[in-house]
């Protein structure tokens, strides 16, 4: 397997595969990969440590093709949110594409953010949205509309609330400034909370500087970002795991690859999806344990308080769907299918967001 970096190019020897009486050189194919996030987060780590080497390993078994990979992480080529344009314009071939950062281009794929308290499990929420790319034609077609070929759904584990000062429920947050990535700021509606848009790489410094009093984050990311060092309380609100994007390849580039290479990339995309389920759920458990060992105080929200919070929100799913329906996007069907998929996988769905649609 050949690997090089956009910033530090290297060389590797092309493997030679022997056939009876003749030596055949494997055809070298060059593919570039980017992510706005750093390899510290699981989806980039598994892209680098699982997807890339697994594609190379499977192709090496055929002896026909070898990939020379060029990688660029941490926003060195495509910033967080800019990956979709980088792939569409073929600045890079493959990238982690965040629908949560591109709601105008991939509006249906952030449905979980508008139906919180559905399920705490990554293994329920992310496969639900992943399957919806087949059950709702408009969702599947939206990738091609943006010049992408979909490989695997990506998400994060159960969202919690990290705080500089402890609180037990919604009332305890009155007057506080709480940060979120955008779509999840809707979870703060109807309360005396000031929502603040965050820039993920700046969360630690912004909390330390008092830009906001708390932040909505999954435990796995909270540990990655060392959020507990500046916000030492975590309220287990259990907003749920979220599906926020996908691993995708430029559609024209994919179509131009040899059929055996396309097949392997698709197959490993599905394997990456499965690997991420296991990896992300382990990251949640390990991250929480690590933070507690380092002084994080966990405050368990009662189930009654959680139900009260869910029911105190306006119907954010309906608000979201109505706005998209006006643009011809079948968002009401997306909400209904999401709730159906989650329930079929055992998700508790604290509030039925389909009511009133």
N, C-alpha and C positions, 0 to 999 in steps of 0.2 A: 504493500500500500504506500502510495506517495502522499506526503503531507507537506504543505507549506503554508505560510501565513502571509496575509497582505503586507504586513509590516516587516516581517523577517522571512524572506524567501530562502528555501533550502533545496537540496537536491536529493534524489534517491535513485537507486538502480532499478531499471525496468526488469521485472522478472521474466525469465525465459522458460517456456514450458515445452517439454520434449514429447514428440509423437514418434511413432516408429520410423526410424531412419532419417527424420527431418526435425529440425528445431524451428518452432514457430514463436515469434514474438507476440505477446499479448498486445492488443490494440489499446493505446492509452487514451483515455477520455478525461478531459479537464472539467471539473465542477467546482464552483465557488459557493461557500456557505457563510451566512452572516446571522448575527443576533445582536440586538441592541443591549440586551442584558449581559451581565458577566457570567462566566462559567460557575460562579458560586451558586447560582440558582439551578434547580434540578433539571429544567427542560433544556438548558444549554449544556449542562454537564452530561446529560444522557445523549444529547445530540452528538457531542464530541466523543464520548466514551463508549456509546453503544451504536447509534445509527451509522456513523461514518465507518467505523471498523467492521461492522456487520455487513454493510453493503460490499465493502472490499473483500471480506472473507468469502462471501458467497460467490462473488464473481471470480475470485481466484480459483475456486473449485472447478470452474468451467475451463480455465486456462485460455479463454478467448479475450477477456477484457480486464483492464486495470484502470482504476480511477486515480488521477492526480488531484488531490483535494487542496483547495485554498480556503483557509478559514479566517474569519474576522469577527471577533466578539467584542463585547463591552462598548458597542457603539462606534467602533473604529472606522466602519464603513457606512453602516446604517444605524441611526439612532433609534431609541425606543419609539415606536409609532411610525417610524419611517421605513420599516422593513418591507411593507407592502409595495411601496413605490419602487424600492430598490429591486424587488423581484419582478414587478410588472415591467419596469424599464430595462430589465436584464443587466443591471449593474452587478447583481449577484444572481446565481442560479437558484439557490435554495435558501430559505430563511424561516425563522420563527416569526409568524405574522400575528400580531395582536389585534383581534377584532375590537377588544375593549378600548384600544387607542385609535381605532378607525371606524367609529359607529356609522359614519356617513357611507362608507364603502361596504361594510359587512354588518349592517344593522341587526339582522336576525340572529346572529351568532352570539350576541350578548344577552340573550333572553334570561339566562339564570340570574343575572344581576338585577333584573326587574321582577323576579319571583323568588326573593330570599326566603330563608327558613324552610326550604324544600327538603334538603337532605344534607347532613354533615359529611357524607362520604364522597370522596373523589370518585370512587368506583361506581357510584350511582349517577352523579351529575354529569361528569365528562363523557362517559359512554352514551348517556341519553342524548346529549347534543350531537355527539359524533354520529349516532344512528340517524338523527333527524336530517342529516345531509342526504340520506336515501329516501326517507319517508315524506319529506317536503321538497318537491322539485325545485322551488325557488331558492331554497337554501343551498342545495347542491350546485345550482346554476350560477350562484353569485360568485363562486371562485373563478369560474371561467370568464365571467363578466369583467373580472379584474385581472385577467391574464394569468391566472394561477391554476395549478393542478393540486388538489387537496391530497395530503398524505395521511395526516393523523391529527386528531383533536388534542388540545392541550388545555390544562386548567391548573387551579391551585387548590390546596386543601382548605378546610373549614375556616372561614373568616371569624376573627375575634376582635376585641377592642383593647388596644394597648393604651395605658393611661399614665400620666405623670403623677396623678393623685387618684386614690382608689374610689370606686363607685360601685353600687350594687344593682342599679337598675336605670331606667330611662330618666327618672326624676333626678337622680344624682348627677346627671350630665347637664342640667340646666345652666345656661350661660357659658358652656365650654365651647372651645374651638376644636373641631375634630376633622382630621384629614382623611381623604380618600382619593382613589385614582380617577374618579369621575362618575361612572355609572353607579357605584355603590354609595355615593353621597345621597342618593334617593332614600337610603335606609334611615336617614336622619331627619326626614321631613316630619312636620307636625309636632316638633318639640322645640324647646328653647335652645337649640344647638346651632352654632355657626359652622357650616360646612366649608372646608378649605381644600382646594385642589392641590394634590401633592405631586412632586417630581420624585419617583422612587429612589434614585441615587442620593437625594438630598434629605431623606426622611430623618436619618440620625441627627444631622446637623440642625435641621429645622426644629425637631423636638427639643434638642439641647438649647436652642436659641429662643424657645418659647413662641415660635411662629404658630404652633397649635398645641393643644393640651393633650391630645391623644390621636391615635391613628387606627384606621381599620386595616388589619393585616391578618393573613393566616399565620399559624404558629410556625410553620416551616420557614416562611419568609422573615418572620419576626426574628427568628434565630439567625438566619443568614445575614440580616442587616444589623444584628446586635441591638435591636430596638429596646430590649429589656434594660440595657445599660442607662438609657435616658428616659424610659417610660417603664418603671419597674412593677407596674400592676397590669394584669390582664384579666379583663372581664369576659367570662365565657358566654358570650351572647349567642354563639353557634348560629351565625347568619347562614352558614352553609358553605360547602365547596362550590367553586365557580368554574365554568368553562369560559375561557377568555380568548382563545385563538387556535392556531393550528401550525403544523409544519407543512410548508408548501413549496412547490418548485414551479418555476416559470413554465407555463403550459407549452409554449412553442419549443422551448429547450427540451422538455420531456418528450414531445412528439418527434423530435429529431434524433433522439437516442436510439440505438439498436434495440429491437424488441426484447431480447434477453435482459438488457440493462434496465429497460423500463419495468419489466416484470419484477426484477430483484428490488428496485427502489420502492415499488408499490408494496411488495411483501414485507420489506423491512420497515416501511412506514407503519404497517399494521402491527408489527412486532414492537416498534418503538412506542406505539400507543399503549400496548399491554404492559411494556416495561415501565412506562411512566406511571401507570396506576399503582404498581407495587412500590416504585421508588418514592412517589409523592406521599403516599400514605405512611411509609416508613419515615420520611422526612418530618412529617407532622409529629409523630410520636417521639422521635429522637430530638427534634428541635425543642419541644415542650420540656422534655426531661432535662436537656442541657441548660435551658434558661432557668428552670427551677433550681438546679444545682448552683447556678450563678446568682441566685438571689431574687428571681422573679416571684412575686406574690400572685397566686391565682385566686380570683374571686369568682365563685360559682354562681351564676345567675339562676334563679329558680325557674322551673318550667312555667309557672304562672306569670312570672315577669316577662319571660320570652314571648308567651302568647299575647300578653298585654302589649308588648312592643310591636309585634306583627300586626295586631288588630288596630293599633293606634295610627298606623301609616295610612295615608290615602291609598287607593288602589293604583299603585305605581305601575303595575302591569297593564292595566286598562289605559292609563294615561299614555304610556309608551306605545301601546298597540294602536290607539286612536290616531296618534300623530303619524305613524307609519302607514296605516290603512289609507289615509288621505293621499299618500304618495303611491298608492297601488301595491304596497307590500303586505302580504298576508300575515301580519303580525299576530292577529287574534288566533289564527290557526297554529302559529308557532307556540304561543303560550299554552294553548290547549294540549298540543302534542308534547310539550315539555313536561307538563304536569302528569300526563298519561304515562310517559316514559319513566319518570321518576317513581311514580306509584307502582308501576310494573316491576321495578327493581327493589321495592321495599322501602322507598323513601317516605317519611312520615307526613310531609307537606303540612306544616303547622297552620298555614292559611291557604285556602283555595283561591288562587289568584284568577281563576277562570270565571268566578262569580261576577256577573254584570257585563261580561264580554258579549 
